[in-house]
Amino acid sequence: MSDYRIGILTMPISKFGVIPLSDLITIVCSLSKNIFLITGGEGYDFFRKDTRLTTFRISHNNNTNTFFIKRIFNYLSLQIKISLYIFKTRKHIDIFIFFIGGDVLLLPLLIAHLFRKKVLLLFAGSSIKTHTSNKDPLVSGLKILHFFTCMFADKIIVYTDSIISDYSLERWTGKIVIARQHYIDFDRFKIKKEYLSRECIVGYVGRFSEEKGILHILHAVSDTVIKKPDIKFLFIGDGELRYTIEQYILDNNLSDKIILPGWISHDILADYLNQMKLLVIPSDTEGLPNVMLEAMACGTPVLATSVGGIPTFIINRETGFILENNSPHCITSNIVKLLDDEKTGNIIGNAHQLVQNEFQLEKRVGEFKMIFHATE
């Protein structure tokens, strides 16, 4: 165990951010016994009793329907709250990791530097691409915060080389390092049901929001069902579009074709992945989806858009399948074609071997140990 003193900082997160944050904490806990977490939302609720770290709660009203000026005020208030915790913990932390949403937290980063702390900016995704996809009017201001946050960070950590161009980070290549907080529990995520014995179920797992492309796959269902009458869809997750999705299912008489179990525990996700013949990730923007890697470990082929870190691990027709675009027509066409593809067995084997080789916890710990050592 090292004497690194680490602070992990995120925006308030939903339940979809808990697993990535939990993975990062497990890695850092392997390197330090002095860990502080500044987070909010589900992040605080999940980790507040975790004895491995000291957790501080931040609150934030992120209702996009709030009046524009009030949203700006709320955003400034959030940055001040986080900055106050940095001041409070300044004698106990040497290195801050800005994680989920950290790419626009400029004021906290400047405060950390004021107290001569090192700041590592770890991209879980792109706040700018997410807000752009959701047509958020605040995106212009966030782009300014993003630019200066990247400028003043000591190191920028991305999951893969492909993210550098996808997130337009080329100007910062001199301080970019490649590392991931992803690892897989192979005792849990494994092949429990052979592919050929599975029913014709196509799955989606994730947040029900615009940037995740959930509506694209939803609108592909009717045409897909006509071409593959035995098919069913399993949409696992929750989010702001849930009512829209439920209403669409009712309006189009798809209740017998779309299963909506809602939010499920990560403990039973492997059982659901082992039911699927295909997992579709139709996102406009991504980092490196945990569920993609977990599906590969479970022997479930993945069809995904070529965004973020996905194309590093999904090599078309070798370890998975890449969508030409995420339009409903394209999704339908690919689903129908791939469910009858005779090469799927080989692709499943390649994908399974890839994650077995690349996503062991020990490899992640080694990567972060090197980064912390180089940052001192």
C-alpha positions in Angstrom: 0.0 0.0 0.0 1.4 3.4 -1.0 1.2 6.7 0.8 -0.6 8.4 -2.1 -3.3 10.7 -0.8 -6.1 10.8 -3.4 -9.2 12.8 -3.8 -11.9 11.6 -6.3 -14.3 14.3 -7.4 -17.5 14.0 -9.6 -20.6 15.9 -10.4 -23.7 14.6 -8.6 -24.3 11.3 -10.4 -27.3 9.1 -11.2 -27.4 5.3 -10.5 -25.8 4.8 -14.0 -22.6 6.4 -12.7 -22.2 4.2 -9.6 -20.5 1.3 -11.3 -17.8 3.3 -13.1 -17.1 5.2 -9.9 -17.1 2.0 -7.9 -14.5 0.5 -10.3 -12.3 3.6 -10.0 -12.5 3.5 -6.2 -11.6 -0.2 -6.0 -8.5 0.5 -8.2 -7.4 3.5 -6.1 -8.1 1.6 -2.8 -5.5 -0.9 -4.0 -2.9 1.9 -4.1 -3.9 4.0 -1.1 -5.5 4.0 2.3 -6.1 7.8 2.2 -9.0 8.4 -0.1 -11.5 11.2 -0.1 -14.6 11.3 -2.3 -16.6 14.4 -3.2 -19.8 13.5 -5.0 -23.6 13.8 -4.9 -26.8 12.1 -5.8 -26.6 8.3 -6.0 -22.9 8.5 -5.6 -23.1 9.9 -2.1 -26.0 7.5 -1.1 -24.0 4.5 -2.3 -20.6 5.3 -0.8 -21.4 7.3 2.3 -21.0 4.3 4.6 -18.0 2.8 2.7 -15.3 2.6 5.4 -12.5 2.6 2.7 -12.9 6.3 2.2 -14.2 9.6 3.5 -17.2 10.8 1.5 -18.5 14.4 1.2 -21.9 15.3 -0.2 -22.7 18.0 -2.8 -26.1 18.8 -4.1 -27.1 20.3 -7.4 -30.4 21.1 -9.2 -29.8 20.0 -12.7 -33.4 20.3 -14.0 -33.0 21.3 -17.7 -36.5 22.9 -17.6 -35.3 25.5 -15.1 -35.1 29.1 -16.3 -31.8 29.7 -18.1 -30.4 32.3 -15.7 -31.3 30.1 -12.7 -29.4 27.2 -14.3 -26.3 29.3 -14.6 -26.6 30.3 -11.0 -27.1 26.7 -9.9 -24.0 25.7 -11.9 -21.9 28.4 -10.3 -23.2 27.4 -6.9 -22.2 23.8 -7.5 -18.7 24.8 -8.5 -18.4 26.9 -5.3 -19.6 24.0 -3.1 -17.0 21.6 -4.6 -14.3 24.3 -4.2 -15.1 24.6 -0.5 -14.6 20.9 0.0 -11.3 21.1 -1.8 -10.3 23.9 0.7 -11.6 21.7 3.6 -9.5 18.7 2.5 -6.4 20.6 1.3 -4.1 19.2 4.0 -5.1 15.6 3.4 -5.0 15.3 -0.4 -2.1 15.5 -2.8 -3.7 14.4 -6.1 -7.3 15.0 -7.2 -9.0 12.9 -9.9 -11.7 14.8 -11.6 -14.0 12.1 -12.9 -17.7 12.0 -14.1 -18.5 15.5 -15.3 -15.1 16.8 -14.2 -14.2 18.2 -17.6 -16.3 21.3 -17.0 -15.4 21.9 -13.3 -13.0 24.8 -13.9 -13.3 26.7 -10.6 -12.6 23.6 -8.4 -9.6 22.8 -10.6 -8.2 26.3 -10.2 -8.7 26.1 -6.4 -6.9 22.8 -6.3 -4.0 24.4 -8.2 -4.0 27.3 -5.8 -3.2 24.9 -3.0 -0.5 23.2 -5.2 -2.4 20.0 -5.8 -2.0 17.8 -8.9 -5.2 17.4 -11.0 -5.8 14.4 -13.2 -8.8 14.8 -15.5 -10.2 11.3 -16.2 -12.8 11.4 -19.0 -15.8 9.1 -18.3 -17.5 10.6 -21.2 -17.8 14.0 -22.9 -20.0 16.6 -21.1 -19.9 18.7 -24.2 -21.0 15.9 -26.6 -23.7 14.9 -24.2 -25.1 18.4 -23.8 -24.8 19.0 -27.5 -26.8 15.8 -28.3 -29.5 16.9 -25.8 -29.6 20.4 -27.4 -28.8 22.1 -24.1 -28.7 25.9 -24.5 -25.9 26.0 -21.9 -23.5 24.1 -24.2 -21.6 27.2 -25.5 -20.7 28.2 -21.9 -19.7 24.6 -21.1 -17.4 24.5 -24.0 -15.5 27.4 -22.5 -15.2 25.7 -19.1 -14.2 22.5 -20.9 -11.4 24.2 -22.8 -9.8 25.8 -19.8 -10.3 22.8 -17.6 -8.3 20.7 -20.1 -5.7 23.5 -20.3 -5.0 23.6 -16.6 -5.2 19.9 -15.8 -1.8 18.3 -15.1 -2.7 15.1 -16.9 -5.7 14.1 -19.1 -6.6 10.4 -18.9 -8.7 8.8 -21.7 -9.7 5.3 -22.2 -8.4 4.8 -25.8 -6.6 6.7 -28.6 -9.8 7.0 -30.5 -11.3 9.2 -27.8 -8.7 11.9 -28.4 -10.1 12.7 -31.8 -13.7 11.9 -30.9 -13.6 14.4 -28.1 -11.4 16.9 -30.0 -8.5 16.7 -27.5 -5.7 16.8 -30.1 -4.2 20.0 -28.8 -3.6 18.4 -25.4 -1.8 15.3 -26.6 1.4 16.3 -24.7 -0.3 15.5 -21.4 -2.7 12.8 -22.4 -2.2 9.3 -21.1 -4.2 6.1 -21.8 -5.7 4.3 -18.9 -9.1 2.8 -17.9 -11.0 2.4 -14.7 -12.8 -0.6 -16.3 -12.3 -4.2 -15.0 -14.6 -7.2 -15.1 -15.6 -9.5 -12.3 -15.3 -12.7 -14.3 -16.8 -14.8 -11.5 -20.1 -12.9 -12.1 -19.9 -11.9 -15.8 -19.4 -15.2 -17.7 -21.2 -17.4 -20.2 -24.0 -19.1 -18.3 -26.2 -20.0 -21.3 -24.8 -20.9 -24.7 -25.7 -18.6 -27.6 -27.6 -21.1 -29.7 -29.9 -22.0 -26.9 -31.0 -18.4 -26.3 -34.3 -17.0 -27.4 -34.4 -14.3 -30.1 -34.0 -11.4 -27.7 -32.3 -8.1 -28.6 -31.3 -6.0 -25.6 -30.6 -2.4 -24.7 -29.1 -1.5 -21.3 -28.5 2.1 -20.2 -29.9 5.5 -19.5 -33.2 6.4 -21.3 -31.9 9.7 -22.7 -31.4 11.3 -26.1 -27.7 10.9 -26.4 -27.9 7.2 -25.7 -29.9 6.6 -28.9 -32.7 4.8 -27.1 -35.4 6.4 -29.3 -33.6 5.2 -32.4 -33.8 1.5 -31.4 -37.3 2.0 -30.2 -38.4 3.3 -33.6 -36.7 0.4 -35.2 -38.8 -2.2 -33.4 -41.9 -2.2 -35.6 -40.0 -2.8 -38.9 -37.8 -5.4 -37.2 -40.8 -7.3 -35.9 -42.3 -7.5 -39.4 -39.1 -9.0 -40.7 -38.4 -11.2 -37.7 -41.8 -12.1 -36.1 -40.2 -14.2 -33.4 -38.1 -11.4 -32.0 -38.5 -9.6 -28.7 -36.7 -6.5 -27.3 -35.5 -6.1 -23.7 -35.0 -2.5 -22.7 -33.2 -2.3 -19.3 -32.8 1.1 -17.6 -34.5 4.2 -16.7 -34.4 8.0 -17.3 -36.2 11.1 -18.5 -37.5 9.4 -21.6 -39.2 6.5 -19.8 -42.8 8.0 -20.2 -42.2 8.7 -23.9 -41.1 5.1 -24.4 -44.0 3.6 -22.5 -46.4 5.8 -24.5 -44.9 4.8 -27.8 -45.2 1.1 -26.9 -48.9 1.6 -26.1 -49.6 3.7 -29.2 -48.0 1.2 -31.5 -49.3 -2.0 -29.9 -45.8 -3.3 -29.0 -46.5 -4.4 -25.4 -46.0 -8.1 -26.4 -42.7 -7.3 -28.2 -40.9 -4.9 -25.8 -40.0 -5.9 -22.2 -39.4 -3.1 -19.8 -38.0 -4.4 -16.5 -36.9 -1.0 -15.4 -33.7 -0.4 -13.4 -32.1 -3.6 -12.3 -29.3 -4.3 -9.8 -25.8 -4.8 -11.3 -25.7 -8.1 -9.3 -28.2 -9.7 -11.7 -27.2 -8.0 -14.9 -25.2 -11.0 -16.1 -28.4 -13.1 -16.0 -30.1 -10.7 -18.3 -27.1 -10.5 -20.7 -27.1 -14.2 -20.9 -30.7 -14.1 -22.2 -29.8 -11.9 -25.2 -28.8 -12.9 -28.7 -27.6 -9.3 -29.3 -26.9 -6.1 -27.3 -27.4 -2.9 -29.2 -25.6 0.3 -28.2 -26.9 3.0 -30.5 -25.4 6.0 -28.7 -24.5 9.4 -30.2 -21.6 9.7 -27.7 -19.9 7.3 -25.3 -16.8 6.8 -23.2 -16.2 3.1 -23.0 -19.5 1.4 -22.0 -19.1 -1.1 -19.1 -22.1 -3.0 -20.3 -20.4 -3.6 -23.7 -17.5 -5.3 -22.0 -19.7 -7.2 -19.6 -21.8 -8.5 -22.6 -18.7 -9.6 -24.3 -17.7 -11.5 -21.2 -21.1 -13.2 -21.1 -20.9 -14.3 -24.7 -23.4 -11.8 -26.0 -22.5 -10.1 -29.4 -22.6 -6.3 -29.4 -23.8 -4.0 -32.2 -22.7 -0.5 -31.5 -22.0 2.9 -33.0 -18.4 3.8 -33.6 -18.1 6.5 -31.0 -15.8 7.1 -28.0 -13.7 4.1 -27.1 -16.0 1.6 -28.7 -14.1 1.1 -32.0 -10.9 0.2 -30.1 -12.6 -3.0 -28.8 -15.4 -3.7 -31.3 -13.6 -4.5 -34.5 -16.4 -5.0 -37.1 -17.1 -8.7 -37.7 -14.1 -9.7 -35.6 -15.1 -8.9 -32.0 -18.5 -7.4 -32.6 -20.5 -5.3 -35.1 -20.4 -1.6 -35.9 -23.4 0.4 -37.0 -22.9 2.5 -40.1 -25.2 5.1 -38.3 -27.8 4.9 -35.6 -30.9 5.5 -37.7 -33.9 3.2 -37.1 -33.5 1.8 -40.6 -29.9 1.0 -40.1 -30.5 -0.6 -36.8 -33.3 -2.8 -38.2 -31.2 -3.8 -41.2 -28.3 -4.9 -39.0 -30.3 -6.7 -36.4 -32.1 -8.8 -39.1 -28.8 -9.6 -40.8 -26.8 -10.4 -37.7 -29.2 -12.7 -36.0 -28.8 -15.1 -38.9 -25.0 -14.6 -39.3 -23.1 -17.9 -39.3 -19.9 -16.2 -38.1 -21.4 -15.0 -34.9 -19.9 -18.0 -32.9 -16.3 -17.0 -33.9 -17.0 -13.4 -33.1 -18.3 -14.3 -29.6 -15.1 -16.3 -28.9 -12.9 -13.5 -30.1 -14.7 -10.9 -27.9 -14.7 -13.2 -24.9 -10.9 -13.7 -25.2 -10.3 -10.0 -25.7 -12.0 -8.9 -22.4 -10.4 -11.8 -20.5 -7.0 -10.5 -21.6 -7.5 -6.8 -21.2 -9.9 -6.2 -18.3 -8.3 -7.8 -15.3 -8.2 -5.7 -12.1 -4.4 -6.1 -11.7 -3.8 -4.5 -15.1 -5.9 -1.4 -14.1 -4.0 -1.1 -10.8 -0.7 -1.1 -12.5 -1.8 1.6 -15.0 -2.9 4.0 -12.2 0.2 3.3 -10.1 2.4 4.4 -13.0 0.2 7.6 -13.5 0.4 8.5 -9.8 4.1 7.9 -9.7 4.7 10.1 -12.8 2.5 12.8 -11.3 4.4 13.2 -8.1 
